[in-house]
Amino acid sequence: MSIYEKHVFVCVSGKTCPTQGSEAVWQALRDEVKACGKLDAIRVNKSGCLAQCGHGPMVVVYPEQVWYGRVTVEDAPKIVHDHLLGDAPVERLRYVKAKSTVS
Amino acid sequence: MSIYEKHVFVCVSGKTCPTQGSEAVWQALRDEVKACGKLDAIRVNKSGCLAQCGHGPMVVVYPEQVWYGRVTVEDAPKIVHDHLLGDAPVERLRYVKAKSTVS
């Protein structure tokens, strides 16, 4: 048994995410989870740099390890309803690291 | 395919973890991963409050969602070698939330 059904981390550190509105994305995701009455089951945390700079705001959802890039405040309701509550990841926002950029 | 084989989050926020040496635990875990040459595969991030205040420093390892409580700097090598590299969680440090404290 884990503590949370879904654990979401939003990068708010590093070189680029903070300049791309990641704090607002974190707030929007958390507000939507709260509005749905699911704060006990879904934790939305800020995190240190996820090391995918330039592709953010970056969001990762565990335990299923789904990564999202270039997330906006407007995307937050869809991520919460489709994925966090409905278990259907939002494919158009998925971030897959290119092999050539592995560092 | 995920970005990291193991993704570790250390709570450095909230009411108690910061007063219990969580920053030093984060540093010790990261240093040990670096010493093992595994920074590409194992990411150790700081996170916002994990909402398990009083049981920290709290650490959670994904994707396997293993939680550790009262982690010390001295525990870092064992967590890295046994669990992050060896896939054998450190049972004596495991944190399981009591049902009565669910909030």
N, CA and C atoms of all chains as a GROMACS GRO file, in nm:
protein
  618
    1MET      N    1   0.084  -0.120   0.000
    1MET     CA    2   0.000   0.000   0.000
    1MET      C    3   0.087   0.124   0.000
    2SER      N    4   0.060   0.212  -0.090
    2SER     CA    5   0.135   0.336  -0.089
    2SER      C    6   0.055   0.443  -0.016
    3ILE      N    7   0.119   0.555   0.005
    3ILE     CA    8   0.054   0.664   0.078
    3ILE      C    9  -0.047   0.736  -0.011
    4TYR      N   10  -0.012   0.751  -0.138
    4TYR     CA   11  -0.100   0.822  -0.232
    4TYR      C   12  -0.131   0.735  -0.353
    5GLU      N   13  -0.249   0.753  -0.407
    5GLU     CA   14  -0.284   0.682  -0.530
    5GLU      C   15  -0.204   0.738  -0.647
    6LYS      N   16  -0.190   0.868  -0.648
    6LYS     CA   17  -0.109   0.936  -0.750
    6LYS      C   18  -0.021   1.038  -0.680
    7HIS      N   19   0.103   1.043  -0.724
    7HIS     CA   20   0.196   1.141  -0.666
    7HIS      C   21   0.258   1.219  -0.782
    8VAL      N   22   0.226   1.345  -0.784
    8VAL     CA   23   0.263   1.433  -0.896
    8VAL      C   24   0.373   1.528  -0.851
    9PHE      N   25   0.476   1.539  -0.933
    9PHE     CA   26   0.584   1.633  -0.903
    9PHE      C   27   0.596   1.733  -1.018
   10VAL      N   28   0.601   1.859  -0.981
   10VAL     CA   29   0.615   1.967  -1.079
   10VAL      C   30   0.749   2.034  -1.055
   11CYS      N   31   0.833   2.036  -1.156
   11CYS     CA   32   0.964   2.098  -1.144
   11CYS      C   33   0.949   2.249  -1.128
   12VAL      N   34   1.003   2.301  -1.019
   12VAL     CA   35   1.000   2.447  -0.999
   12VAL      C   36   1.141   2.501  -0.979
   13SER      N   37   1.239   2.424  -1.024
   13SER     CA   38   1.378   2.464  -1.004
   13SER      C   39   1.453   2.450  -1.136
   14GLY      N   40   1.583   2.464  -1.131
   14GLY     CA   41   1.663   2.452  -1.253
   14GLY      C   42   1.659   2.578  -1.337
   15LYS      N   43   1.705   2.565  -1.461
   15LYS     CA   44   1.728   2.683  -1.545
   15LYS      C   45   1.602   2.736  -1.613
   16THR      N   46   1.510   2.648  -1.647
   16THR     CA   47   1.402   2.693  -1.736
   16THR      C   48   1.261   2.684  -1.678
   17CYS      N   49   1.228   2.576  -1.612
   17CYS     CA   50   1.089   2.561  -1.563
   17CYS      C   51   1.038   2.683  -1.485
   18PRO      N   52   1.121   2.739  -1.395
   18PRO     CA   53   1.069   2.853  -1.318
   18PRO      C   54   1.037   2.974  -1.406
   19THR      N   55   1.102   2.982  -1.521
   19THR     CA   56   1.076   3.097  -1.610
   19THR      C   57   0.961   3.068  -1.705
   20GLN      N   58   0.910   2.946  -1.701
   20GLN     CA   59   0.803   2.906  -1.793
   20GLN      C   60   0.669   2.889  -1.722
   21GLY      N   61   0.662   2.938  -1.600
   21GLY     CA   62   0.533   2.934  -1.530
   21GLY      C   63   0.505   2.807  -1.453
   22SER      N   64   0.610   2.738  -1.410
   22SER     CA   65   0.588   2.610  -1.345
   22SER      C   66   0.520   2.622  -1.208
   23GLU      N   67   0.545   2.732  -1.139
   23GLU     CA   68   0.478   2.751  -1.009
   23GLU      C   69   0.326   2.762  -1.029
   24ALA      N   70   0.288   2.831  -1.135
   24ALA     CA   71   0.145   2.846  -1.165
   24ALA      C   72   0.083   2.712  -1.206
   25VAL      N   73   0.161   2.630  -1.276
   25VAL     CA   74   0.114   2.496  -1.314
   25VAL      C   75   0.093   2.412  -1.189
   26TRP      N   76   0.189   2.418  -1.098
   26TRP     CA   77   0.174   2.345  -0.971
   26TRP      C   78   0.046   2.389  -0.900
   27GLN      N   79   0.027   2.520  -0.892
   27GLN     CA   80  -0.091   2.573  -0.822
   27GLN      C   81  -0.220   2.529  -0.890
   28ALA      N   82  -0.220   2.531  -1.021
   28ALA     CA   83  -0.341   2.494  -1.096
   28ALA      C   84  -0.375   2.347  -1.077
   29LEU      N   85  -0.273   2.262  -1.080
   29LEU     CA   86  -0.296   2.119  -1.059
   29LEU      C   87  -0.350   2.094  -0.918
   30ARG      N   88  -0.285   2.158  -0.820
   30ARG     CA   89  -0.327   2.137  -0.682
   30ARG      C   90  -0.469   2.191  -0.659
   31ASP      N   91  -0.498   2.306  -0.714
   31ASP     CA   92  -0.631   2.365  -0.698
   31ASP      C   93  -0.738   2.274  -0.757
   32GLU      N   94  -0.708   2.214  -0.872
   32GLU     CA   95  -0.807   2.129  -0.937
   32GLU      C   96  -0.828   2.001  -0.855
   33VAL      N   97  -0.719   1.944  -0.803
   33VAL     CA   98  -0.732   1.824  -0.718
   33VAL      C   99  -0.815   1.858  -0.594
   34LYS      N  100  -0.788   1.974  -0.538
   34LYS     CA  101  -0.863   2.017  -0.419
   34LYS      C  102  -1.011   2.036  -0.451
   35ALA      N  103  -1.038   2.098  -0.565
   35ALA     CA  104  -1.177   2.121  -0.606
   35ALA      C  105  -1.253   1.990  -0.624
   36CYS      N  106  -1.177   1.885  -0.657
   36CYS     CA  107  -1.239   1.753  -0.676
   36CYS      C  108  -1.246   1.675  -0.545
   37GLY      N  109  -1.197   1.735  -0.437
   37GLY     CA  110  -1.202   1.668  -0.307
   37GLY      C  111  -1.110   1.548  -0.296
   38LYS      N  112  -0.998   1.552  -0.369
   38LYS     CA  113  -0.910   1.435  -0.373
   38LYS      C  114  -0.771   1.461  -0.315
   39LEU      N  115  -0.759   1.561  -0.229
   39LEU     CA  116  -0.626   1.592  -0.174
   39LEU      C  117  -0.569   1.476  -0.091
   40ASP      N  118  -0.654   1.392  -0.034
   40ASP     CA  119  -0.604   1.279   0.044
   40ASP      C  120  -0.539   1.172  -0.045
   41ALA      N  121  -0.588   1.160  -0.165
   41ALA     CA  122  -0.544   1.050  -0.252
   41ALA      C  123  -0.439   1.092  -0.354
   42ILE      N  124  -0.440   1.220  -0.387
   42ILE     CA  125  -0.351   1.270  -0.492
   42ILE      C  126  -0.267   1.384  -0.436
   43ARG      N  127  -0.137   1.361  -0.431
   43ARG     CA  128  -0.048   1.465  -0.379
   43ARG      C  129   0.022   1.533  -0.495
   44VAL      N  130   0.017   1.665  -0.497
   44VAL     CA  131   0.086   1.743  -0.600
   44VAL      C  132   0.197   1.822  -0.533
   45ASN      N  133   0.319   1.783  -0.559
   45ASN     CA  134   0.436   1.846  -0.494
   45ASN      C  135   0.521   1.925  -0.592
   46LYS      N  136   0.582   2.028  -0.540
   46LYS     CA  137   0.691   2.093  -0.611
   46LYS      C  138   0.815   2.005  -0.597
   47SER      N  139   0.901   2.010  -0.699
   47SER     CA  140   1.026   1.935  -0.687
   47SER      C  141   1.143   2.017  -0.737
   48GLY      N  142   1.261   1.970  -0.700
   48GLY     CA  143   1.383   2.026  -0.755
   48GLY      C  144   1.392   1.994  -0.903
   49CYS      N  145   1.502   2.036  -0.963
   49CYS     CA  146   1.518   2.024  -1.109
   49CYS      C  147   1.513   1.878  -1.155
   50LEU      N  148   1.426   1.853  -1.252
   50LEU     CA  149   1.410   1.718  -1.304
   50LEU      C  150   1.507   1.690  -1.420
   51ALA      N  151   1.591   1.790  -1.448
   51ALA     CA  152   1.700   1.773  -1.545
   51ALA      C  153   1.654   1.747  -1.688
   52GLN      N  154   1.539   1.807  -1.724
   52GLN     CA  155   1.490   1.801  -1.862
   52GLN      C  156   1.475   1.944  -1.913
   53CYS      N  157   1.569   2.027  -1.875
   53CYS     CA  158   1.559   2.171  -1.899
   53CYS      C  159   1.530   2.204  -2.046
   54GLY      N  160   1.438   2.299  -2.064
   54GLY     CA  161   1.402   2.342  -2.198
   54GLY      C  162   1.275   2.276  -2.249
   55HIS      N  163   1.230   2.174  -2.181
   55HIS     CA  164   1.109   2.103  -2.224
   55HIS      C  165   0.991   2.126  -2.129
   56GLY      N  166   1.012   2.211  -2.033
   56GLY     CA  167   0.913   2.231  -1.929
   56GLY      C  168   0.807   2.333  -1.966
   57PRO      N  169   0.723   2.363  -1.869
   57PRO     CA  170   0.721   2.306  -1.735
   57PRO      C  171   0.701   2.154  -1.737
   58MET      N  172   0.790   2.087  -1.662
   58MET     CA  173   0.788   1.941  -1.656
   58MET      C  174   0.704   1.893  -1.539
   59VAL      N  175   0.630   1.786  -1.566
   59VAL     CA  176   0.547   1.723  -1.463
   59VAL      C  177   0.567   1.573  -1.477
   60VAL      N  178   0.583   1.503  -1.364
   60VAL     CA  179   0.589   1.358  -1.369
   60VAL      C  180   0.489   1.300  -1.271
   61VAL      N  181   0.421   1.196  -1.314
   61VAL     CA  182   0.318   1.132  -1.232
   61VAL      C  183   0.364   0.991  -1.196
   62TYR      N  184   0.372   0.964  -1.067
   62TYR     CA  185   0.403   0.829  -1.018
   62TYR      C  186   0.283   0.770  -0.950
   63PRO      N  187   0.269   0.637  -0.937
   63PRO     CA  188   0.372   0.538  -0.968
   63PRO      C  189   0.385   0.500  -1.115
   64GLU      N  190   0.302   0.552  -1.204
   64GLU     CA  191   0.307   0.502  -1.342
   64GLU      C  192   0.415   0.569  -1.425
   65GLN      N  193   0.490   0.658  -1.365
   65GLN     CA  194   0.602   0.726  -1.431
   65GLN      C  195   0.568   0.779  -1.570
   66VAL      N  196   0.461   0.856  -1.574
   66VAL     CA  197   0.423   0.927  -1.696
   66VAL      C  198   0.478   1.070  -1.685
   67TRP      N  199   0.551   1.109  -1.787
   67TRP     CA  200   0.612   1.243  -1.790
   67TRP      C  201   0.536   1.332  -1.888
   68TYR      N  202   0.517   1.459  -1.845
   68TYR     CA  203   0.455   1.558  -1.932
   68TYR      C  204   0.550   1.677  -1.949
   69GLY      N  205   0.552   1.733  -2.071
   69GLY     CA  206   0.633   1.851  -2.098
   69GLY      C  207   0.548   1.964  -2.151
   70ARG      N  208   0.601   2.085  -2.135
   70ARG     CA  209   0.534   2.208  -2.182
   70ARG      C  210   0.391   2.216  -2.132
   71VAL      N  211   0.374   2.183  -2.005
   71VAL     CA  212   0.240   2.187  -1.944
   71VAL      C  213   0.203   2.332  -1.913
   72THR      N  214   0.080   2.365  -1.941
   72THR     CA  215   0.030   2.500  -1.910
   72THR      C  216  -0.079   2.492  -1.803
   73VAL      N  217  -0.110   2.607  -1.749
   73VAL     CA  218  -0.219   2.616  -1.651
   73VAL      C  219  -0.348   2.563  -1.711
   74GLU      N  220  -0.367   2.590  -1.839
   74GLU     CA  221  -0.490   2.547  -1.906
   74GLU      C  222  -0.499   2.395  -1.919
   75ASP      N  223  -0.383   2.328  -1.913
   75ASP     CA  224  -0.382   2.181  -1.924
   75ASP      C  225  -0.420   2.113  -1.792
   76ALA      N  226  -0.416   2.187  -1.684
   76ALA     CA  227  -0.430   2.125  -1.552
   76ALA      C  228  -0.562   2.047  -1.535
   77PRO      N  229  -0.675   2.104  -1.570
   77PRO     CA  230  -0.800   2.027  -1.551
   77PRO      C  231  -0.801   1.896  -1.627
   78LYS      N  232  -0.747   1.895  -1.749
   78LYS     CA  233  -0.748   1.773  -1.828
   78LYS      C  234  -0.657   1.667  -1.766
   79ILE      N  235  -0.540   1.708  -1.719
   79ILE     CA  236  -0.450   1.613  -1.653
   79ILE      C  237  -0.516   1.554  -1.529
   80VAL      N  238  -0.582   1.640  -1.453
   80VAL     CA  239  -0.645   1.592  -1.329
   80VAL      C  240  -0.761   1.498  -1.361
   81HIS      N  241  -0.848   1.539  -1.452
   81HIS     CA  242  -0.969   1.459  -1.475
   81HIS      C  243  -0.941   1.333  -1.557
   82ASP      N  244  -0.865   1.348  -1.666
   82ASP     CA  245  -0.841   1.232  -1.752
   82ASP      C  246  -0.743   1.134  -1.687
   83HIS      N  247  -0.633   1.187  -1.637
   83HIS     CA  248  -0.526   1.099  -1.589
   83HIS      C  249  -0.535   1.069  -1.439
   84LEU      N  250  -0.530   1.172  -1.358
   84LEU     CA  251  -0.521   1.147  -1.213
   84LEU      C  252  -0.648   1.082  -1.158
   85LEU      N  253  -0.762   1.120  -1.212
   85LEU     CA  254  -0.888   1.060  -1.167
   85LEU      C  255  -0.932   0.947  -1.259
   86GLY      N  256  -0.902   0.960  -1.388
   86GLY     CA  257  -0.955   0.862  -1.485
   86GLY      C  258  -0.856   0.760  -1.536
   87ASP      N  259  -0.730   0.773  -1.493
   87ASP     CA  260  -0.625   0.676  -1.531
   87ASP      C  261  -0.598   0.670  -1.681
   88ALA      N  262  -0.634   0.777  -1.753
   88ALA     CA  263  -0.603   0.784  -1.896
   88ALA      C  264  -0.505   0.900  -1.920
   89PRO      N  265  -0.376   0.871  -1.931
   89PRO     CA  266  -0.279   0.978  -1.952
   89PRO      C  267  -0.314   1.065  -2.073
   90VAL      N  268  -0.276   1.191  -2.066
   90VAL     CA  269  -0.304   1.287  -2.173
   90VAL      C  270  -0.192   1.276  -2.277
   91GLU      N  271  -0.221   1.202  -2.382
   91GLU     CA  272  -0.116   1.166  -2.478
   91GLU      C  273  -0.050   1.287  -2.545
   92ARG      N  274  -0.127   1.389  -2.574
   92ARG     CA  275  -0.070   1.503  -2.648
   92ARG      C  276   0.033   1.580  -2.565
   93LEU      N  277   0.032   1.560  -2.435
   93LEU     CA  278   0.127   1.631  -2.350
   93LEU      C  279   0.245   1.545  -2.307
   94ARG      N  280   0.244   1.420  -2.346
   94ARG     CA  281   0.349   1.327  -2.300
   94ARG      C  282   0.487   1.373  -2.344
   95TYR      N  283   0.580   1.357  -2.255
   95TYR     CA  284   0.720   1.389  -2.284
   95TYR      C  285   0.800   1.260  -2.284
   96VAL      N  286   0.867   1.236  -2.396
   96VAL     CA  287   0.956   1.120  -2.405
   96VAL      C  288   1.093   1.172  -2.440
   97LYS      N  289   1.188   1.141  -2.358
   97LYS     CA  290   1.324   1.192  -2.377
   97LYS      C  291   1.388   1.128  -2.501
   98ALA      N  292   1.440   1.213  -2.589
   98ALA     CA  293   1.510   1.160  -2.707
   98ALA      C  294   1.640   1.095  -2.664
   99LYS      N  295   1.671   0.983  -2.727
   99LYS     CA  296   1.793   0.910  -2.689
   99LYS      C  297   1.917   0.998  -2.704
  100SER      N  298   1.914   1.081  -2.808
  100SER     CA  299   2.033   1.162  -2.837
  100SER      C  300   2.060   1.268  -2.732
  101THR      N  301   1.959   1.297  -2.650
  101THR     CA  302   1.980   1.402  -2.552
  101THR      C  303   2.010   1.346  -2.413
  102VAL      N  304   2.023   1.215  -2.404
  102VAL     CA  305   2.055   1.156  -2.273
  102VAL      C  306   2.190   1.211  -2.229
  103SER      N  307   2.191   1.263  -2.109
  103SER     CA  308   2.318   1.319  -2.061
  103SER      C  309   2.346   1.272  -1.919
  104MET      N  310   0.910   0.343  -2.135
  104MET     CA  311   1.043   0.377  -2.087
  104MET      C  312   1.036   0.502  -2.000
  105SER      N  313   1.089   0.494  -1.887
  105SER     CA  314   1.091   0.615  -1.805
  105SER      C  315   1.227   0.685  -1.818
  106ILE      N  316   1.232   0.802  -1.765
  106ILE     CA  317   1.354   0.882  -1.775
  106ILE      C  318   1.462   0.829  -1.679
  107TYR      N  319   1.418   0.786  -1.561
  107TYR     CA  320   1.512   0.736  -1.460
  107TYR      C  321   1.473   0.596  -1.415
  108GLU      N  322   1.574   0.517  -1.381
  108GLU     CA  323   1.546   0.384  -1.326
  108GLU      C  324   1.486   0.397  -1.186
  109LYS      N  325   1.541   0.489  -1.111
  109LYS     CA  326   1.489   0.519  -0.977
  109LYS      C  327   1.479   0.670  -0.963
  110HIS      N  328   1.370   0.712  -0.904
  110HIS     CA  329   1.351   0.855  -0.881
  110HIS      C  330   1.319   0.874  -0.732
  111VAL      N  331   1.410   0.942  -0.666
  111VAL     CA  332   1.405   0.956  -0.520
  111VAL      C  333   1.369   1.100  -0.486
  112PHE      N  334   1.273   1.115  -0.395
  112PHE     CA  335   1.235   1.248  -0.350
  112PHE      C  336   1.254   1.257  -0.199
  113VAL      N  337   1.321   1.364  -0.158
  113VAL     CA  338   1.348   1.388  -0.017
  113VAL      C  339   1.273   1.514   0.024
  114CYS      N  340   1.186   1.500   0.123
  114CYS     CA  341   1.109   1.616   0.169
  114CYS      C  342   1.202   1.716   0.236
  115VAL      N  343   1.201   1.839   0.186
  115VAL     CA  344   1.283   1.943   0.250
  115VAL      C  345   1.194   2.063   0.287
  116SER      N  346   1.065   2.037   0.298
  116SER     CA  347   0.971   2.144   0.327
  116SER      C  348   0.879   2.100   0.441
  117GLY      N  349   0.776   2.178   0.466
  117GLY     CA  350   0.682   2.144   0.570
  117GLY      C  351   0.734   2.179   0.709
  118LYS      N  352   0.666   2.126   0.810
  118LYS     CA  353   0.693   2.167   0.948
  118LYS      C  354   0.815   2.101   1.011
  119THR      N  355   0.843   1.976   0.974
  119THR     CA  356   0.942   1.904   1.054
  119THR      C  357   1.066   1.857   0.979
  120CYS      N  358   1.051   1.805   0.860
  120CYS     CA  359   1.168   1.752   0.789
  120CYS      C  360   1.286   1.849   0.785
  121PRO      N  361   1.261   1.978   0.756
  121PRO     CA  362   1.376   2.069   0.748
  121PRO      C  363   1.450   2.084   0.880
  122THR      N  364   1.380   2.060   0.989
  122THR     CA  365   1.445   2.073   1.121
  122THR      C  366   1.511   1.942   1.163
  123GLN      N  367   1.492   1.838   1.083
  123GLN     CA  368   1.547   1.706   1.118
  123GLN      C  369   1.662   1.665   1.027
  124GLY      N  370   1.714   1.762   0.955
  124GLY     CA  371   1.832   1.732   0.874
  124GLY      C  372   1.804   1.677   0.736
  125SER      N  373   1.687   1.709   0.682
  125SER     CA  374   1.653   1.649   0.553
  125SER      C  375   1.741   1.698   0.438
  126GLU      N  376   1.787   1.822   0.444
  126GLU     CA  377   1.876   1.872   0.338
  126GLU      C  378   2.005   1.789   0.336
  127ALA      N  379   2.055   1.757   0.453
  127ALA     CA  380   2.179   1.678   0.460
  127ALA      C  381   2.155   1.535   0.410
  128VAL      N  382   2.036   1.483   0.435
  128VAL     CA  383   2.002   1.349   0.384
  128VAL      C  384   1.997   1.351   0.232
  129TRP      N  385   1.934   1.455   0.177
  129TRP     CA  386   1.932   1.470   0.031
  129TRP      C  387   2.074   1.473  -0.025
  130GLN      N  388   2.158   1.554   0.038
  130GLN     CA  389   2.296   1.568  -0.010
  130GLN      C  390   2.371   1.435  -0.001
  131ALA      N  391   2.351   1.364   0.108
  131ALA     CA  392   2.421   1.237   0.128
  131ALA      C  393   2.378   1.132   0.025
  132LEU      N  394   2.248   1.128  -0.002
  132LEU     CA  395   2.198   1.033  -0.103
  132LEU      C  396   2.254   1.068  -0.241
  133ARG      N  397   2.249   1.196  -0.274
  133ARG     CA  398   2.298   1.238  -0.405
  133ARG      C  399   2.448   1.213  -0.418
  134ASP      N  400   2.522   1.244  -0.314
  134ASP     CA  401   2.667   1.223  -0.318
  134ASP      C  402   2.701   1.076  -0.339
  135GLU      N  403   2.626   0.990  -0.272
  135GLU     CA  404   2.654   0.846  -0.284
  135GLU      C  405   2.620   0.796  -0.425
  136VAL      N  406   2.510   0.844  -0.479
  136VAL     CA  407   2.474   0.805  -0.617
  136VAL      C  408   2.582   0.853  -0.714
  137LYS      N  409   2.628   0.974  -0.692
  137LYS     CA  410   2.733   1.030  -0.777
  137LYS      C  411   2.862   0.949  -0.765
  138ALA      N  412   2.897   0.914  -0.643
  138ALA     CA  413   3.019   0.836  -0.620
  138ALA      C  414   3.013   0.700  -0.691
  139CYS      N  415   2.892   0.652  -0.708
  139CYS     CA  416   2.872   0.523  -0.777
  139CYS      C  417   2.861   0.540  -0.928
  140GLY      N  418   2.868   0.664  -0.975
  140GLY     CA  419   2.860   0.689  -1.120
  140GLY      C  420   2.724   0.664  -1.179
  141LYS      N  421   2.618   0.684  -1.097
  141LYS     CA  422   2.483   0.649  -1.144
  141LYS      C  423   2.388   0.770  -1.153
  142LEU      N  424   2.444   0.888  -1.167
  142LEU     CA  425   2.357   1.007  -1.172
  142LEU      C  426   2.264   1.006  -1.294
  143ASP      N  427   2.303   0.939  -1.399
  143ASP     CA  428   2.217   0.932  -1.518
  143ASP      C  429   2.093   0.846  -1.495
  144ALA      N  430   2.107   0.745  -1.412
  144ALA     CA  431   1.999   0.648  -1.394
  144ALA      C  432   1.915   0.672  -1.269
  145ILE      N  433   1.976   0.738  -1.172
  145ILE     CA  434   1.908   0.758  -1.044
  145ILE      C  435   1.905   0.906  -1.013
  146ARG      N  436   1.785   0.962  -1.006
  146ARG     CA  437   1.771   1.104  -0.976
  146ARG      C  438   1.727   1.120  -0.832
  147VAL      N  439   1.798   1.204  -0.758
  147VAL     CA  440   1.762   1.234  -0.619
  147VAL      C  441   1.721   1.380  -0.612
  148ASN      N  442   1.593   1.403  -0.591
  148ASN     CA  443   1.539   1.539  -0.590
  148ASN      C  444   1.490   1.580  -0.452
  149LYS      N  445   1.499   1.709  -0.430
  149LYS     CA  446   1.429   1.767  -0.315
  149LYS      C  447   1.282   1.780  -0.354
  150SER      N  448   1.195   1.771  -0.255
  150SER     CA  449   1.052   1.792  -0.284
  150SER      C  450   0.988   1.878  -0.178
  151GLY      N  451   0.872   1.928  -0.214
  151GLY     CA  452   0.788   1.996  -0.117
  151GLY      C  453   0.738   1.898  -0.013
  152CYS      N  454   0.658   1.948   0.078
  152CYS     CA  455   0.612   1.868   0.192
  152CYS      C  456   0.535   1.744   0.148
  153LEU      N  457   0.577   1.630   0.199
  153LEU     CA  458   0.513   1.503   0.164
  153LEU      C  459   0.398   1.471   0.259
  154ALA      N  460   0.373   1.562   0.354
  154ALA     CA  461   0.256   1.553   0.443
  154ALA      C  462   0.258   1.432   0.536
  155GLN      N  463   0.378   1.395   0.576
  155GLN     CA  464   0.392   1.290   0.677
  155GLN      C  465   0.469   1.348   0.796
  156CYS      N  466   0.439   1.472   0.828
  156CYS     CA  467   0.517   1.549   0.926
  156CYS      C  468   0.532   1.474   1.058
  157GLY      N  469   0.656   1.480   1.110
  157GLY     CA  470   0.686   1.416   1.237
  157GLY      C  471   0.751   1.280   1.222
  158HIS      N  472   0.749   1.226   1.102
  158HIS     CA  473   0.807   1.094   1.077
  158HIS      C  474   0.934   1.102   0.993
  159GLY      N  475   0.976   1.223   0.965
  159GLY     CA  476   1.088   1.241   0.875
  159GLY      C  477   1.223   1.236   0.942
  160PRO      N  478   1.326   1.265   0.866
  160PRO     CA  479   1.321   1.300   0.725
  160PRO      C  480   1.260   1.190   0.638
  161MET      N  481   1.164   1.233   0.555
  161MET     CA  482   1.092   1.140   0.469
  161MET      C  483   1.158   1.130   0.332
  162VAL      N  484   1.162   1.006   0.283
  162VAL     CA  485   1.216   0.979   0.150
  162VAL      C  486   1.120   0.882   0.082
  163VAL      N  487   1.092   0.908  -0.046
  163VAL     CA  488   1.011   0.811  -0.121
  163VAL      C  489   1.083   0.778  -0.251
  164VAL      N  490   1.080   0.650  -0.283
  164VAL     CA  491   1.147   0.601  -0.404
  164VAL      C  492   1.042   0.550  -0.502
  165TYR      N  493   1.044   0.608  -0.622
  165TYR     CA  494   0.957   0.563  -0.730
  165TYR      C  495   1.040   0.501  -0.839
  166PRO      N  496   0.987   0.413  -0.925
  166PRO     CA  497   0.844   0.382  -0.937
  166PRO      C  498   0.790   0.282  -0.835
  167GLU      N  499   0.871   0.223  -0.752
  167GLU     CA  500   0.819   0.118  -0.664
  167GLU      C  501   0.746   0.171  -0.542
  168GLN      N  502   0.738   0.303  -0.527
  168GLN     CA  503   0.667   0.367  -0.417
  168GLN      C  504   0.700   0.308  -0.281
  169VAL      N  505   0.829   0.302  -0.254
  169VAL     CA  506   0.876   0.263  -0.120
  169VAL      C  507   0.905   0.390  -0.041
  170TRP      N  508   0.846   0.397   0.077
  170TRP     CA  509   0.862   0.514   0.164
  170TRP      C  510   0.955   0.480   0.280
  171TYR      N  511   1.041   0.577   0.311
  171TYR     CA  512   1.130   0.564   0.427
  171TYR      C  513   1.107   0.681   0.522
  172GLY      N  514   1.114   0.651   0.653
  172GLY     CA  515   1.101   0.755   0.755
  172GLY      C  516   1.222   0.758   0.845
  173ARG      N  517   1.240   0.872   0.910
  173ARG     CA  518   1.352   0.893   1.004
  173ARG      C  519   1.486   0.853   0.944
  174VAL      N  520   1.504   0.893   0.819
  174VAL     CA  521   1.629   0.861   0.748
  174VAL      C  522   1.740   0.954   0.798
  175THR      N  523   1.856   0.899   0.817
  175THR     CA  524   1.972   0.979   0.858
  175THR      C  525   2.077   0.978   0.747
  176VAL      N  526   2.172   1.067   0.763
  176VAL     CA  527   2.285   1.072   0.669
  176VAL      C  528   2.357   0.938   0.666
  177GLU      N  529   2.366   0.875   0.780
  177GLU     CA  530   2.436   0.746   0.790
  177GLU      C  531   2.362   0.635   0.716
  178ASP      N  532   2.234   0.653   0.695
  178ASP     CA  533   2.156   0.551   0.623
  178ASP      C  534   2.175   0.559   0.472
  179ALA      N  535   2.228   0.671   0.424
  179ALA     CA  536   2.231   0.694   0.279
  179ALA      C  537   2.304   0.585   0.201
  180PRO      N  538   2.424   0.547   0.242
  180PRO     CA  539   2.493   0.443   0.162
  180PRO      C  540   2.413   0.314   0.151
  181LYS      N  541   2.347   0.275   0.260
  181LYS     CA  542   2.272   0.149   0.256
  181LYS      C  543   2.151   0.160   0.162
  182ILE      N  544   2.082   0.272   0.168
  182ILE     CA  545   1.969   0.291   0.076
  182ILE      C  546   2.017   0.288  -0.069
  183VAL      N  547   2.128   0.353  -0.095
  183VAL     CA  548   2.178   0.358  -0.233
  183VAL      C  549   2.222   0.219  -0.279
  184HIS      N  550   2.301   0.151  -0.198
  184HIS     CA  551   2.359   0.024  -0.244
  184HIS      C  552   2.256  -0.089  -0.241
  185ASP      N  553   2.183  -0.102  -0.131
  185ASP     CA  554   2.088  -0.213  -0.121
  185ASP      C  555   1.967  -0.192  -0.211
  186HIS      N  556   1.909  -0.073  -0.204
  186HIS     CA  557   1.782  -0.050  -0.273
  186HIS      C  558   1.800   0.007  -0.414
  187LEU      N  559   1.864   0.123  -0.423
  187LEU     CA  560   1.867   0.192  -0.554
  187LEU      C  561   1.950   0.115  -0.656
  188LEU      N  562   2.056   0.054  -0.610
  188LEU     CA  563   2.139  -0.026  -0.702
  188LEU      C  564   2.102  -0.174  -0.697
  189GLY      N  565   2.062  -0.223  -0.580
  189GLY     CA  566   2.042  -0.367  -0.562
  189GLY      C  567   1.897  -0.413  -0.560
  190ASP      N  568   1.805  -0.316  -0.568
  190ASP     CA  569   1.661  -0.347  -0.571
  190ASP      C  570   1.610  -0.420  -0.447
  191ALA      N  571   1.681  -0.407  -0.337
  191ALA     CA  572   1.634  -0.466  -0.211
  191ALA      C  573   1.608  -0.353  -0.111
  192PRO      N  574   1.481  -0.312  -0.096
  192PRO     CA  575   1.451  -0.204  -0.003
  192PRO      C  576   1.504  -0.230   0.139
  193VAL      N  577   1.536  -0.125   0.208
  193VAL     CA  578   1.592  -0.136   0.344
  193VAL      C  579   1.475  -0.144   0.441
  194GLU      N  580   1.443  -0.265   0.482
  194GLU     CA  581   1.320  -0.288   0.558
  194GLU      C  582   1.314  -0.212   0.690
  195ARG      N  583   1.427  -0.200   0.758
  195ARG     CA  584   1.424  -0.137   0.891
  195ARG      C  585   1.390   0.012   0.883
  196LEU      N  586   1.402   0.070   0.766
  196LEU     CA  587   1.373   0.214   0.750
  196LEU      C  588   1.237   0.240   0.687
  197ARG      N  589   1.167   0.135   0.651
  197ARG     CA  590   1.040   0.153   0.580
  197ARG      C  591   0.939   0.229   0.665
  198TYR      N  592   0.867   0.315   0.599
  198TYR     CA  593   0.761   0.391   0.664
  198TYR      C  594   0.628   0.346   0.607
  199VAL      N  595   0.540   0.303   0.697
  199VAL     CA  596   0.404   0.266   0.656
  199VAL      C  597   0.310   0.352   0.737
  200LYS      N  598   0.227   0.424   0.668
  200LYS     CA  599   0.136   0.516   0.735
  200LYS      C  600   0.029   0.439   0.810
  201ALA      N  601   0.014   0.472   0.939
  201ALA     CA  602  -0.091   0.408   1.018
  201ALA      C  603  -0.226   0.457   0.970
  202LYS      N  604  -0.323   0.365   0.965
  202LYS     CA  605  -0.456   0.403   0.915
  202LYS      C  606  -0.518   0.514   0.999
  203SER      N  607  -0.490   0.510   1.129
  203SER     CA  608  -0.553   0.606   1.219
  203SER      C  609  -0.503   0.749   1.197
  204THR      N  610  -0.389   0.761   1.128
  204THR     CA  611  -0.335   0.895   1.109
  204THR      C  612  -0.365   0.951   0.970
  205VAL      N  613  -0.443   0.875   0.894
  205VAL     CA  614  -0.479   0.927   0.762
  205VAL      C  615  -0.558   1.057   0.778
  206SER      N  616  -0.516   1.158   0.709
  206SER     CA  617  -0.585   1.287   0.723
  206SER      C  618  -0.608   1.347   0.586
   0.00000   0.00000   0.00000
